[in-house]
Structure formats: C-alpha cells, structure tokens
Amino acid sequence: MRIGRRSLVVLAGLPGAGKSTMLRKLRGGTGVSTLDSEQVRTRLRKVLPTRLPYRYYRPVVHLVHRTRIAWFCLRTRGPVVAHEPATRATTRAMLLLFGWLTGRQRVLVWLHADPREALAGQQERGRLIRPTSFLRHVQRADRMHQKLRGGGTPYGWHRVHLFTRDQVEDGLRLDVVA
C-alpha cells in the first residue's frame, strides 16, 4: 500500500479483528510511527496495582492513546499508523480532525472480520469486551462494511482500503512516497 510521508493511517475494524496483529506485521516504511492502545495498557499495567481490573483504567488507556495519536500527528515528520476500532462515527471524526489540523493525508484501512472471528480473536488474546459493547461495535462495523463494499468513501478520508483477515495474514507492506 502506498502512502505519503505526511499520512495518518488508521487501522480500523471490530475489536478482535486482527488490527494489533496487522500492526505488528507491518513492513516497510522507515520512519513510520506505529501506535496501539496496547502499548499504553502495557505501560500502565507496570505502575498500577496488579489486581486492578482493566475495566477500571480502560478510559485512561483510551484517553492517553488518542492523545498520543494527536501528539505524533503534530510532532513527527513521517507517517503515523494508528490502531483504533473507529466503529463510531465520532471516533472517525476525531481522527479526521487530527489529520486535517496537522496537514496529513487521511487513509482508512478497514479490516473486516466476521463477528465470530473477532470474538475468537478477543478470546485468543485474553481481552474480551462486554457483550453489549461488542454488539454495538458489530452493528456499527456492519454498516461501515456495507458502505465500503458498495464503493462508498466516508467523508474526509482521502483513501480507504478494505481488507479481510486472510488478505493481510502475512502483514501489510507500506511504501512511503514523497
């Protein structure tokens, strides 16, 4: 996938779809900043009491992760690749704003997974989200997937790529162009 030097690439899709795995297998593009909320969670787990359940500090993880996306968009010269489910229109709007305010090309990479696959992915990593929350993600993701399959491009995104888990099983290669 070709991206510009000043791009904000958002890896989006259902929780458990494989976005973190895709981010770990990202190839190419020296100088690319990769941001995953798991990076924040790992750091916080080291300083918080071990018995504190994730649900109590989840909002802090999300706040810090999104702040990091904004900061990296503002302060780094190269592309920023961020993991964010972005099933909510408001989340996508926030990410668009980060990209627009910092003069970045906005690229949405939607990773489609069947809800059963995504649930299995959550179980595999040991991070299940509440069933009601997951259902809301599924409903919103289904609407977005249908729009993308129909050739629609969400407002404000320069480019949109739709992939399945199988298509990016070996990772995604980024070619950064001037």
N, C-alpha and C positions, 0 to 999 in steps of 0.2 A: 504494500500500500504506500503510495507516495503522499508525503505531507510536506508542508512548508516549514521553514526554520522557525517561524513565529506562529505555530499552531497550538491549539488546545484540543487534544483528542480525548474524548470521553468514552470510556468503555462502559456500556450500559446494558442492562438486562435484569432478569429476575435474580434475587438472592439465591445463590447456589448454582447459577447457570454456568459458571466457569470463568468469570471475569478475572479473579485473582490468579488462577492457573494461566490464563491467557497473558496476563501481565508479566508473570514470572518467565514465560517462554518467549517474550518479546525479543526480536532480533533486529540488529542493525541500528542505525541512527545514533552515532556517538553524540553525546551532549544532550540526550533525551532525559528529562526528569520524569520518573515514574512514581505516582502517588497512590497508595492504597490505604484505606482506613485500618487495615490490619497492622500497618506499621505503627500507627498511633496506639492501637489497642495493646500491642506488644510492649511498647514503652510504658504505658500506664500500668499494665499488669506488674511491672517490675517495682513500681513505687507504691502501689495500693495494697491493702491487706489481701492476702491470698484467698481468704474466704468470702470476699466481697463479690457477689454475683454480677455478671456483666450488665444485666438489665439496669443496675443502679448507676453505672457510669457510661452507659451507651450514649446518652445525649452529649456528654463531654467529648467522647470519641468523634461523633459526627461533627460537632462544632469545630474541634481542632482540625479534623481532616479537611473540612471545607475552607477553613481559614488558611490552611497550608496550600490548597489549590489556588486561592486568590493570591497569596504571597508569591508562590512560584510563578504564576502568570505575570505578576508585576515585576519581579526581580530577576528572573532568568532570561537568558538570551535565546536559548534553544527551545525545542518543542516541550510541551508539558502533556503527559499522558496520565489521565486520572481515572481511577476506578470509582464508579458511583452508580448504583442501580438506576437512578434517574427515571423511574417509572412515573413519578409525579411531575406534572407539567410545571409546578412551581420550582422544583429542583432543576429541571432543564433550563428554566428561565434564569435562575440564579447563575448557572454555569455559562449561559449565553452572555449574561451581563459581565461576568469575569472576563470572558474572551473579548467582548466588544470594548470594554473600558481599557483593556491592555493592548488593543490592536492585533489580536490574534485571529487567525482563521479558525473557525469552529467546525470540528469534524466529530460527528457522532458515529460511533461504532456500536451497533446494536447486536448483542449476542443472544440469539433466540434459543431457548431450551423449553422443552415440554415441562409442564409443572411437576410431573413425576420425576423427571431427570433432575430438575433443580432441587427438589426435596431430597433426593438421594445425594446430591452434591452437598447440601447442608448437613445431612447425617454423616457423610464421609469426613467432613472437616470438624464435626462435633459442635456446630453452631446453628442450632435450629431457632428460627424466629417463631413468634407466636402464630398459631394457625389463622387467627383473624387478620393479622397483619400480612401474612403470606397471601391470603386470599385477595386482599386489596391489591397487593403487588401483581398478582396473577391477572386480575381484571384489568388493571391499567396497562400492564405489559401486553395483554392480548389486543387491546385497542391500538396500541402503538405498532405492534407487529402487523396487524391487518392494514394499517395505514402505509407502512413501509413496503409491504408486499404489493400493495396497489400502486406503488410508484410515488407515493406522497413523500414530500420532504418537509419535516417540521419547520415552522417559521424560525428564521435566524441562523440556521445551520448552513454552512457553505457546501458541505458534502455529508452524505450519510452512506454508511456501509452496513449491510445486513449479512450476518454470518450465522451459521449453526455451529454447535459444538464440534461436530465432525469436521467441518471445514477448517477449523483452527486448532485441531487436535495437536498438530506439530508446532503450533505457535503462529505468530504473525510477524512478518518482516516489514519494517518501516524503512523507506528510502526517503531521507530528508533532502529536499531540493531547496535551492536558494529562493 
